[in-house]
Amino acid sequence: MATVPETFTSILKGQPRFLNSLHNVEIVTSPDSKSRIIDEGVKVHRIPMVRGINPLRDLLSILQMIRLLARERPLAVHSYTPKAGLVTMVAAWLCRVPVRIHTFTGLIFPTQTGFKKKLLICIDRLICGCATRIVPEGEGVKKDLMAYNITRKKLCVIGYGNIAGVDLSFFNPSNSLISESSDSLRSHLKISADSVVYCFVGRLNKDKGLKELAQAFSALPINAHLIIVGDMDDSAPIDHVTMSFFESHPRVHLLGFQQDIRTALTCSDILVLPSYREGFPNVVLQAGAMGLPCIVTDINGCNEIIQPGLNGWLVPPRDHHCLASAMFEALNSPPEILLRMGDSARHLVIKRFDRKDHLLRMADFYKDELNV
């Protein structure tokens, strides 16, 4: 289960198909307004689930999930993302599904304050109370779950973290077709050969640190360009001032959502992800697989991938001065240094996050959970 179909058309693409060769797998997600097709060769059920806090609609989602689980009678359920976790775990507990697994792909409450923070902590405790197995996506998420006393149940990080791994044959910097499309994109965007290109990939969400990215980029010299890949997140959009800056700046290039981000990454020199919170960011792994060093904030997930001086830079969240300093340092680094850091980034992904290895770990995980 996942809240939105995009999880299965991008992050978890191929995983249900692989696991279906070992078990009878079915998918549950929300109806898709963008008509994305989930092509996994398995049955797909549609239950409306909304992001954010919405008690009435969440109750309706839980009732529909109960109806589905009562009909299908699964041996196990596995939910990803916060809202799918709430809906699935409560419904599965009420239906007495034997194995109830939830993966925390990122925690929202650490960046919140006041009543909302307390409410989100209660929701996460409820999810854990209903689950039989809790999987933090990475060690940072695990530490936060323990520090805030969200649960006393055993916490199991799978492998080195992350929920999908990287398809290294797909994210391959040696792909000549991607190189050609990258050259065409640079030409179309009028980016000269001596320019340094930063790339942001993700939803245009206020927690992605885009305000700080705009402030930092505004201080860079004229040979710096910024490519932004991603749609506006209506649930928590960035502020109008930041968006206006991106739309009006001659060296900022808004590409919108891209099903294939390889061209944008190949067109760039450095990935920048100044998020306030993450679980275990796939885009940092994907950029590393494409041979890009990364500038990221020192938060969960990011600091489990990036090692300063080896494959990128770590900066404090919400600090545009430190972000600008790191971007300046990257811009002034000799090409051979960036190339060495990019090679180190790809080597780390190959060693720890190859999708083939992750799928085998998931197969072993389910074997243990199902006692088969």
N, C-alpha and C positions, 0 to 999 in steps of 0.2 A: 504494500500500500504506500502511496505517496500522494501528497495534496494535489499536485498539478501534473499533467501529462508530460511536460517538458523534462521531468526527472527521468522518464523512460525513453524519451527520444534523444536525450543527450547524455546525461551523466551515467545512467545505468543501462544504456543501450547495449544490447547483446547479452547481458547477464541473465535475464529471465529465460532467453532461448537456451543458453548453455545449461542452466539449472533444470530446465524442463526435460533435458535428456536423462536426468537422474531422478527427478520427482515430477509429480503432476503439479505444474505451476500455473497460477492464475494471477492477474493483475487487477488492482482496484485503484482508481484515480477519479478526478473530477471530469465532468464533460469539458470538451475543449472548444472554446470559441474560435480558435485559429485553425481548427480542423486538422491538427497534426495527427498523422497516422502512427499508431504504435505497432510496429512490424516486428513482433517477437514470436509469432507462431503459437501464441497462447490466448486463452479466453480473457477478454478485458471487460470488467464491470465498471460502470460509471455511477459514482455517488457524489453529488455536489458537496464540496468542502471549500470554505472560504478562509483566506489568510486573515490574521488579526483576530481580535476578541469580538465574538458575536454570539452570545449565549443561545438565542432562539434558533438561529440557523445551525449552530453546533449541535443542539439537541435533535433537530430534524436529521442531521447527518448521522448521529449516533443511532437513531431509530431505524434509518435505512440500512445502516451497517449491520445492525442486529438482525434485520429481516434477511439480509444476504447471507450472513454467517449461519443462521438457522437453516437456510435452504441448502447451502453448500457443505456445511459440516466439515470444515477443514481440520487437519491434524495440527497445523501450525499457521500462525500469521506473523508477518514481519513488516513493521511500519517504519517509514523514513519521514523526516520533516515534522515540525512541531504539531501542526493541526491534524495531520493523518495519524500521528501518534496518539493524540488525545481521543479522537474518534474511534480508532481501531482498538486501542487497549481497553477502553471502557466497555465497548461493545463485546469484545472477545472475552473479557472477564465475566460479563453478565451471561454470555453464551457458554461459558466454561470450555473454551477452546484449550486443549491441553498445553500447547506450546505457544507462548506469547512473547515475541521478540520486538524490542524497539531499539532503533539506532538513533542516538542523538547526533545529528549532523552539525550542530552548532547551538549554542545557548543564547537566548535573547535577554534573559533577565540581568546578566552582569552589567549591561550597559544602560539599564533602566533605573529609575528612582521611585521612591514613594510607594503609593498604593499599587501602581502597575507592576512594580518589581515584586512586591509581596504576592500579588495575584499570580504572576507567571511562575514564581517559585512553587506555589501551591499546585498549579497545573502540572508542573514537571514532577512533583512528588506524587500526584495522583497517577500520572502515566507510569512511574516506576512501581507504585503500589500494585497496579493491575498487571504489570509485566512479569513473566517468569525469567526473562533474560534481558539484560540491559547492555547495549554495546555503545560505548563512547567512540566517536569517529577517530579521535586521537588522544594522546596523553594529556594535552591541555584541557580538553573537554572533561576527561576523567578526573583531573585534579579539581576542576571547578565543581563537579558533581559532589565530590568528597568534601571540599572546603565549605560548601553551603549546606551540607548535610541533606542533600536531596534524597539519598537512599543509602541504606546499609547493605544492600544486596551486592553480590560480587559483580565487578565491572570488568568487561572483557574487550580490550582493543584487539582488533583482528590485524595481524601482521604489523606493519609499521604505521598503520592508520590509513585513512581514506576509505571510501566505500566502493570504489570502482577500479582504481588503477588506470594506467594509460596504455592505449593501443599504440605501441611503438612503431608498428608498420605504417600506421596512419599519420601519427605525429612524427614525421621523419624529415629532417632538414635537407636531406639529399634528394628529395622529390623534385625533379626538373620541371614538372608541370606547375607546381606551386611556386617555384622560383620565377617562372615566366609570368604568372598571374600577379605575383608580387611586384615585378618590374612594371607591369602595366598599371597597377594601382598607384605606385609612386609617381608615375608619369601623369596619370589622371589627376592626382592630388597636387601636382606641381611641387613635389619634394625633391630638392636637388641632391646630388650624390654626396655632397659634403655635409648634409644635414644629419642631426641626431634625432631619431624618432622614438618617442615613448608610446607605449600602448596600454590602454586600460580595457579590460574585458569584464563585463558583468552587468547586472541590472542597475539602472540609474536610481539607486536607492540611497537615501540620506546617510545610512550607516556604512556605506562603501567609502566614505571619506572624500567624496568628490568636491566638497567645498574646499577642503585643504589642498586638493590637487589643483584646483583652479587658482588658488592663491599662490601656490608654489610655482606653477607653470608661468604665471604672469611675471615672475622675476627672472625668467630664463632669457638668454640672448636670442637673437633672431634666427640662429641656425637650429633652433629646437622646434620640433613639431610634435603634436599629440594626436594620436588616433584613438577614438573612443568607440568601442563595439558594445552595443546593448540597447535594449528598449527601456523606456521610462517605467519605473515600478509604481503603479497607481496606489499601492497600499502604503508606501512611505516614500513619496517622490522627493527629489532634491529641490532645493529652494529656487525661486525664480531668478534671483541674482546670479547664482552659479550657472543655471541653464542658459541665461542670456549671454553670459560670458562665453560659454562654449559655442553657442550659435553664432556669435558675432566675431569671434577671434579668427583672423585669417590663417593662423597656423594650427588651429584645432579642427579636426576632421571627424564629424559625427557620421558613423557608418550604419547606425541602427543595429537591429538584431541580425546576426549572421549565423546561419546553420553550420557553416564551415569557417572556423576562425584562423585556419592555418595561413591564409594569404595575408591577413592583417598582422599576424605574428611575424611572418617572414619579412614583411615590409618594415618591421620595427627593429630597433636595437636593444631596447630594454622594456620589460613589463613593469608597470607600476600598479600596485594594489594597496591603497592607503586605508583599508577597512578599519572600522572600530571593533568588529567582531567577525569571526569565521569559525567554521568547524574544522575543515581541512580542505582548503581551496583547490579545486581541480585545475583551475586556470593556471595556477603557479606551477603545477606539475606538467601541464600541457606546454606552457612556455618553456620550461626547462627541457622538456623532450625535444623542442624545436631549437634548442641551443641558445636561449635567451637568459641572461642574468636578470634578476628581479629585485626591485625595490619594494619592500613590503613593510607593514607595521608589525611591531613586536607583540603579536597576539597569538592565541591558540591556532594551531595548524600552520600558519605562516612561519613561525619560529621553529617548527618541527621539520621544515623543508630547507629554509634558507640559512646558510652559515656565512656570517659576514666575512668578506674578504675572499671567500671561496666561490660562491655562486650568486652573490648579491649583497644587498644592504638591508639592515633592519633599522626602522625609525620608530619613535614613540607615536602612538595613535593621537589624532587631533592636534598635531604639532606641525603647522605648515612651514615653519622655519627650518626644522630638522629635515623635513621632506625636501624642501628646496635645496638644502645643503647636499643631501644625498644625490639629488638629480643633477646638481652642478658637478659633483665629483664624478658621476658616471659620464656626463657630457665631456669632461676634460680628461677622461681616462684614455690612454692610447688604444687604438683598435685591437692590438694584440692582447691587451689585458682583458678587454670585453670578450674577445674570442676565447681566451683561456677560461674565463668565468662561465661562459656559455657551454664549453665542453665539460666543465665540472658539473654544471647543472644537469646536462643530459646523462652523464655517467651515474649520478645519484639516482635519477629516475629509473634508469635501466636496472640498477642494483636492487632498489627497494620497491618500485611501484609498477613493474611490468604487469599489464592486465592479465596475461596468461597465468602468472603466478597467483594473482589475487583471486581469479576464478577457482583455482585449485584449493586455495585457503577457504573460500566460501563453501565449496563442496564438502570439505572436511568439517567445517563449522556446523553445517546442517546435519551431517552424518552423526556428529556427537549429540546435537540437540534432539534429534529424532530417534536416537538409539537404534540406527539401522546399519 
